[in-house]
Amino acid sequence: MRSFLDRLFEATGWLAGLFMVATLLAVLSSILGRLMPFFELHGTDAYAGYCMAASAFLALATTLRRGEHIRVTLIINRLSDRAHRWLDTICHVFALLVASTLAFYSIRLVHQSLMFKDISTGLDATPLWIPQLGMAVGTCILALAFAVELADLLTGRKVREDAGELARTE
């Protein structure tokens, strides 16, 4: 199960990278459309935004699992191991609750967009559930990643990181 979850988190990171490349391609096609009127593609600005949002949300879980999220270490590095573990557990529980709530409402938003047949206001008239799906999937996988991190913390698989973290995240 652990290897499956690690592959899932890594896959969402790669997918986020592909959406970042798609953002670049959408922006470049928009620029080319301005330079060459016969090449104009309508809606590329909106698609660049959709791809950027999907990239950001899909990258959250893999960033968390790699320990790349920004942490304020000014206080936690001064704590004893027991206090550090206690504070880390409280923070992970709170983060899991926030991520789960965000996932719930993201899924609800996609469902409502499907029910009401919401479309974008631009010329492309994209059904909004399609770009919202990236946010829903990304937040669900982020909640799963927080659950795995919390389980690792509670079972002792995750140990206190050394001071080398300071240089990497601040």
Secondary structure, 3 states (H helix, E strand, C coil): CHHHHHHHHHHHHHHHHHHHHHHHHHHHHHHHHHHCHHHCCCCHHHHHHHHHHHHHHHHHHHHHHCCCCCCCHHHHCCCCHHHHHHHHHHHHHHHHHHHHHHHHHHHHHHHHHHHHCCECCCCCCCECHHHHHHHHHHHHHHHHHHHHHHHHHHHCCCCCCCCHHHHHHC
